[in-house]
Amino acid sequence: MIKISRSDILSCDNVGSFLQSGFWGSFKSSFGWEAFAYNVSFFNENAPLEMSLLVLCRKLAPGFSLAYIPWGPELDSGFEYKELFCKELALALKKVLPKNVFFIRFDPPWHINNSERSIESFKPPFIRSAMDIQPPDSVIINLDMPMEAILEQMKPKWRYNARLAVKKGVKVREGEAGEINIFCDLLKKTAARDKIAIHSLAYYEWLLKNNYEGVKPVIKLYFAEHEGDILAGIMTLFWKTEAVYLYGASSDVKRNLMAPYALQLKAMEDAKNAGCTEYDLYGIPPNEDPQHPMAGLYRFKTGFGGSIIHRPGCRDYPCRPLLYKIFRLMEKTRKYLRDFKKGAALKIYRQ
């Protein structure tokens, strides 16, 4: 049995993931979402549980909204009642969320084995989402070791490239909030080259200049430069014991100087010095497939060593099944068209 009550968004400052934090709720509230915070109690004689929960709602059309739980609920890997908990949580949320919510999208944060991909851990009424919001697959670097050991676990070519960048005179520095427009210019070039979507300047600017009153992460902007040219930039988030590589961009000049490798190494060093024990490279294709549109991303991130982790991916709980079926069909069509365009663009690029 679950008991749920509305809470202040600051109550989410005690969560494990930044995506469940009050900070993230405040951030998304500035860009089309409405943030709701809840206190949740799960009464089970074998596994009683209490937690804070962030739920984001977004209007899709007049009178119709979705509810999204980013990397939630936060349940220990050994918790045996994950599916039961999520089902009862969905039923409880259905009663307290706005009436126009027609489905709830769960984005579970727990890890699964690669062999579990084909096993449907969420049975009906849960449905596998047509699209994921957060990347379910990633690479996590263990920072709880000397930097020499972190370098040693990288592929030799990756160590060579990071050192080559320094040898060739590439300098990595921390950027200032006022330089976010420079980063966005790099993002535009990257988006045009790699056929990816990006956010507005205001979106990235908010992350660096926010005035959230509660516990908030440290977000750093890094630039790699060479003889006055800005070659690449990344944005990294430091939250408690984890650091997350959020966004990256690069120019079309001096790509032979391997600036992105030096940037990642600097961010890892800073994260380790800040007390973080993990560096999340945040998002790769599900496996090593040379035909995947993002195969290059897989090679780049896995080359730094670390552990490849998998999460279940998004699961939807329909509150209004008929409306959800219509939306799901539309979302599947949108995903197909997006993947087709990206694949076609990649084919042209290779030719």
C-alpha positions as CSV (number, residue, x, y, z in Angstrom):
1,M,0.0,0.0,0.0
2,I,1.2,3.5,-0.9
3,K,0.5,6.7,0.8
4,I,1.3,9.9,-1.1
5,S,1.1,13.6,-0.2
6,R,2.1,16.8,-2.0
7,S,5.3,18.4,-0.8
8,D,7.5,21.4,-1.5
9,I,10.0,21.0,-4.3
10,L,12.8,21.6,-1.8
11,S,12.0,18.2,-0.3
12,C,13.6,16.6,-3.4
13,D,17.0,18.0,-2.4
14,N,17.8,14.8,-0.5
15,V,17.4,12.5,-3.6
16,G,20.2,10.5,-5.2
17,S,20.0,11.6,-8.8
18,F,20.1,15.2,-10.0
19,L,17.2,14.3,-12.3
20,Q,15.0,13.8,-9.2
21,S,16.2,16.9,-7.5
22,G,14.3,20.1,-6.7
23,F,16.9,21.9,-8.8
24,W,16.0,19.9,-11.9
25,G,12.3,20.5,-11.2
26,S,12.9,24.2,-11.0
27,F,14.9,24.1,-14.2
28,K,12.3,22.2,-16.2
29,S,9.6,24.5,-14.9
30,S,11.2,27.3,-16.8
31,F,10.9,25.4,-20.1
32,G,7.4,24.2,-20.5
33,W,7.1,21.7,-17.7
34,E,5.2,21.9,-14.4
35,A,7.0,20.3,-11.4
36,F,5.2,18.4,-8.6
37,A,7.0,17.1,-5.5
38,Y,5.5,14.3,-3.4
39,N,6.3,12.4,-0.2
40,V,5.8,8.7,-0.8
41,S,5.5,5.9,1.8
42,F,5.3,2.3,0.8
43,F,3.8,0.1,3.6
44,N,5.0,-3.5,3.2
45,E,5.9,-5.6,6.2
46,N,8.9,-7.0,4.4
47,A,10.2,-3.7,2.8
48,P,8.8,-0.5,4.2
49,L,10.0,2.5,2.2
50,E,9.8,6.3,2.2
51,M,11.1,8.7,-0.5
52,S,10.7,12.0,-2.2
53,L,9.5,12.0,-5.7
54,L,9.7,14.5,-8.5
55,V,7.1,14.3,-11.3
56,L,7.1,16.6,-14.3
57,C,4.0,17.3,-16.3
58,R,3.8,18.8,-19.8
59,K,0.8,19.9,-21.9
60,L,0.8,18.1,-25.2
61,A,-2.5,19.6,-26.5
62,P,-5.3,21.6,-24.9
63,G,-6.7,19.4,-22.2
64,F,-4.1,16.7,-22.5
65,S,-0.8,16.3,-20.5
66,L,1.7,13.7,-19.8
67,A,3.4,13.0,-16.4
68,Y,7.1,12.0,-16.5
69,I,9.2,10.6,-13.6
70,P,12.9,11.2,-14.6
71,W,15.1,8.4,-13.2
72,G,12.5,7.5,-10.7
73,P,11.4,6.1,-8.5
74,E,14.7,5.6,-6.7
75,L,14.8,2.0,-5.5
76,D,17.7,0.0,-4.2
77,S,19.0,-2.6,-6.6
78,G,18.1,-5.3,-4.1
79,F,14.5,-4.1,-3.6
80,E,12.3,-7.1,-4.6
81,Y,9.0,-5.3,-5.2
82,K,9.9,-2.9,-8.0
83,E,7.0,-3.7,-10.3
84,L,4.5,-3.8,-7.5
85,F,5.8,-0.5,-6.2
86,C,5.6,1.2,-9.6
87,K,2.1,-0.1,-10.2
88,E,0.8,1.1,-6.8
89,L,2.6,4.4,-7.3
90,A,0.9,4.9,-10.7
91,L,-2.5,4.3,-9.1
92,A,-1.7,6.7,-6.3
93,L,-0.4,9.4,-8.7
94,K,-3.4,9.0,-10.9
95,K,-5.6,10.3,-8.0
96,V,-3.4,13.4,-7.2
97,L,-2.0,14.5,-10.6
98,P,-3.9,17.0,-12.8
99,K,-7.0,15.5,-14.3
100,N,-5.8,16.1,-17.8
101,V,-2.8,13.7,-17.5
102,F,-3.6,10.7,-19.8
103,F,-0.5,8.7,-19.1
104,I,2.5,8.5,-16.7
105,R,5.9,7.8,-18.1
106,F,8.3,6.1,-15.7
107,D,12.1,6.3,-16.4
108,P,13.6,3.7,-14.0
109,P,17.1,4.4,-12.8
110,W,18.2,1.0,-11.7
111,H,20.7,-1.1,-13.7
112,I,19.9,-4.3,-15.5
113,N,22.1,-6.9,-17.1
114,N,22.4,-6.8,-20.9
115,S,20.8,-10.3,-21.0
116,E,17.7,-8.9,-19.3
117,R,17.0,-6.6,-22.3
118,S,14.7,-9.2,-23.9
119,I,12.8,-9.8,-20.6
120,E,9.8,-7.6,-20.0
121,S,10.1,-6.7,-16.4
122,F,7.1,-4.5,-16.5
123,K,3.9,-6.4,-17.3
124,P,0.6,-4.8,-18.4
125,P,-0.8,-2.3,-17.8
126,F,2.7,-0.9,-18.3
127,I,3.8,-0.5,-21.9
128,R,7.3,0.0,-23.3
129,S,7.5,3.6,-24.4
130,A,7.9,4.3,-28.1
131,M,10.7,6.7,-27.2
132,D,13.2,7.1,-24.3
133,I,13.7,10.5,-22.7
134,Q,16.9,9.8,-20.8
135,P,19.5,7.5,-22.4
136,P,19.1,4.0,-20.9
137,D,22.6,3.0,-21.8
138,S,25.8,4.8,-20.7
139,V,29.4,4.5,-19.7
140,I,30.5,5.2,-16.1
141,I,34.1,5.8,-15.1
142,N,35.1,4.8,-11.6
143,L,37.0,7.8,-10.1
144,D,37.7,6.1,-6.8
145,M,41.3,5.3,-7.9
146,P,44.4,7.3,-8.7
147,M,44.4,9.3,-12.0
148,E,47.2,7.0,-13.3
149,A,44.9,4.0,-12.9
150,I,42.0,5.9,-14.6
151,L,44.3,6.6,-17.5
152,E,45.5,3.0,-17.6
153,Q,42.0,1.6,-18.1
154,M,41.5,3.8,-21.2
155,K,42.3,2.3,-24.6
156,P,45.9,3.2,-25.6
157,K,44.7,5.4,-28.5
158,W,42.6,7.4,-26.1
159,R,45.5,8.0,-23.7
160,Y,47.6,8.9,-26.7
161,N,45.0,11.4,-28.1
162,A,44.6,13.1,-24.7
163,R,48.4,13.5,-24.4
164,L,48.7,14.6,-28.0
165,A,46.3,17.4,-27.5
166,V,48.4,18.8,-24.7
167,K,51.6,18.2,-26.6
168,K,50.3,20.2,-29.6
169,G,49.4,23.1,-27.4
170,V,45.7,22.6,-26.7
171,K,44.7,24.5,-23.5
172,V,41.7,23.5,-21.5
173,R,40.1,26.2,-19.3
174,E,36.9,26.6,-17.3
175,G,34.5,29.0,-19.0
176,E,32.4,31.7,-17.5
177,A,28.6,32.0,-17.5
178,G,28.9,34.9,-19.8
179,E,30.5,32.8,-22.4
180,I,27.5,30.5,-22.9
181,N,26.9,32.1,-26.3
182,I,30.3,30.8,-27.5
183,F,29.3,27.3,-26.4
184,C,25.9,27.6,-28.2
185,D,27.7,28.6,-31.4
186,L,29.7,25.4,-31.1
187,L,26.5,23.5,-30.5
188,K,24.9,24.9,-33.7
189,K,27.9,23.7,-35.7
190,T,27.8,20.3,-34.1
191,A,24.1,20.0,-34.7
192,A,24.4,20.9,-38.4
193,R,27.2,18.4,-38.8
194,D,25.8,15.5,-36.8
195,K,22.1,16.1,-37.5
196,I,21.1,16.4,-33.9
197,A,18.6,18.6,-32.0
198,I,19.7,21.2,-29.5
199,H,18.0,23.6,-27.1
200,S,17.8,27.4,-27.1
201,L,20.5,29.6,-25.7
202,A,18.2,30.4,-22.7
203,Y,18.1,26.7,-21.8
204,Y,21.9,26.3,-21.4
205,E,22.2,29.8,-19.9
206,W,19.7,28.9,-17.1
207,L,21.9,26.0,-16.0
208,L,24.9,28.3,-15.4
209,K,23.0,31.3,-14.1
210,N,20.2,29.8,-12.1
211,N,18.9,31.2,-8.8
212,Y,17.5,28.0,-7.3
213,E,17.3,28.4,-3.5
214,G,17.8,24.8,-2.5
215,V,20.7,22.4,-2.8
216,K,22.0,22.6,-6.4
217,P,24.8,21.0,-8.3
218,V,27.9,22.6,-9.5
219,I,27.8,23.0,-13.3
220,K,31.0,23.8,-15.2
221,L,31.6,24.9,-18.7
222,Y,35.0,23.9,-20.2
223,F,36.6,25.1,-23.4
224,A,39.6,23.7,-25.4
225,E,41.6,26.3,-27.2
226,H,44.6,26.5,-29.5
227,E,46.3,29.7,-30.6
228,G,43.2,31.7,-30.2
229,D,40.8,29.2,-31.7
230,I,38.1,27.6,-29.6
231,L,38.0,24.0,-30.7
232,A,35.5,22.4,-28.5
233,G,33.5,22.8,-25.3
234,I,31.6,20.6,-22.8
235,M,29.2,21.2,-19.9
236,T,29.6,18.9,-16.9
237,L,27.4,18.6,-13.8
238,F,28.7,17.7,-10.3
239,W,26.1,16.3,-8.0
240,K,27.0,14.7,-4.7
241,T,29.3,11.8,-5.6
242,E,28.6,11.7,-9.3
243,A,29.7,13.9,-12.2
244,V,27.7,13.9,-15.4
245,Y,28.9,14.9,-18.9
246,L,25.7,16.7,-20.0
247,Y,26.5,18.4,-23.3
248,G,29.4,18.6,-25.7
249,A,30.2,20.5,-28.9
250,S,33.1,21.0,-31.3
251,S,34.1,23.2,-34.2
252,D,35.2,22.1,-37.7
253,V,38.7,23.4,-37.3
254,K,41.9,21.6,-36.1
255,R,40.0,18.4,-35.4
256,N,43.3,16.6,-35.7
257,L,44.4,18.1,-32.4
258,M,42.0,15.8,-30.4
259,A,40.5,18.6,-28.2
260,P,37.5,16.5,-27.0
261,Y,39.9,13.9,-25.4
262,A,41.6,16.6,-23.4
263,L,38.3,18.1,-22.3
264,Q,37.0,14.8,-20.9
265,L,40.3,14.2,-19.0
266,K,40.2,17.6,-17.4
267,A,36.5,17.2,-16.3
268,M,37.4,13.8,-14.8
269,E,40.3,15.3,-12.9
270,D,38.1,18.1,-11.5
271,A,35.3,15.7,-10.6
272,K,37.7,13.5,-8.7
273,N,39.2,16.5,-6.9
274,A,35.6,17.6,-6.0
275,G,35.0,14.2,-4.2
276,C,33.0,12.5,-7.0
277,T,33.5,8.8,-7.3
278,E,31.8,8.3,-10.7
279,Y,31.9,10.1,-14.0
280,D,28.9,9.4,-16.2
281,L,29.6,9.9,-19.9
282,Y,25.8,9.9,-20.2
283,G,24.4,8.1,-23.2
284,I,25.6,5.6,-25.8
285,P,23.8,3.3,-28.4
286,P,22.6,0.0,-26.8
287,N,25.5,-2.0,-28.3
288,E,28.4,-1.8,-30.7
289,D,26.7,-1.6,-34.0
290,P,28.7,0.0,-36.9
291,Q,25.4,0.7,-38.7
292,H,23.9,2.7,-35.8
293,P,23.7,6.4,-36.6
294,M,25.6,7.1,-33.3
295,A,28.2,4.4,-33.7
296,G,30.9,7.0,-33.4
297,L,29.6,8.1,-30.1
298,Y,29.8,4.6,-28.8
299,R,33.4,4.2,-29.9
300,F,34.4,7.6,-28.4
301,K,32.8,7.1,-25.0
302,T,33.7,3.4,-24.5
303,G,37.3,4.2,-25.3
304,F,37.7,5.9,-21.9
305,G,37.2,2.5,-20.2
306,G,34.8,2.2,-17.3
307,S,31.7,0.2,-17.1
308,I,28.9,0.0,-19.7
309,I,25.5,0.1,-17.8
310,H,22.0,-0.5,-19.0
311,R,18.7,0.7,-17.6
312,P,15.2,-0.6,-18.5
313,G,14.2,2.5,-20.5
314,C,10.9,4.3,-20.3
315,R,7.7,2.5,-19.4
316,D,4.2,4.1,-19.7
317,Y,1.2,3.7,-17.5
318,P,-2.0,4.7,-19.5
319,C,-4.5,6.6,-17.5
320,R,-6.8,6.9,-20.5
321,P,-6.0,4.0,-22.7
322,L,-7.7,5.1,-25.9
323,L,-6.0,8.5,-26.0
324,Y,-2.7,6.9,-25.1
325,K,-3.0,4.5,-28.1
326,I,-3.4,7.4,-30.4
327,F,-0.5,9.3,-28.9
328,R,1.7,6.2,-29.0
329,L,1.1,5.7,-32.7
330,M,2.0,9.3,-33.3
331,E,5.1,9.0,-31.2
332,K,6.3,5.9,-33.0
333,T,5.8,7.6,-36.4
334,R,7.8,10.6,-35.2
335,K,10.6,8.4,-34.0
336,Y,10.7,6.5,-37.3
337,L,10.9,9.7,-39.3
338,R,13.6,11.1,-37.0
339,D,15.7,7.9,-37.2
340,F,15.2,7.7,-40.9
341,K,16.5,11.3,-41.5
342,K,19.4,10.8,-39.2
343,G,20.4,7.5,-40.9
344,A,20.0,9.1,-44.3
345,A,22.1,12.0,-43.3
346,L,24.8,9.7,-42.0
347,K,24.8,7.7,-45.3
348,I,25.3,10.8,-47.3
349,Y,28.1,11.9,-45.0
350,R,29.9,8.6,-45.4
351,Q,29.6,8.8,-49.2
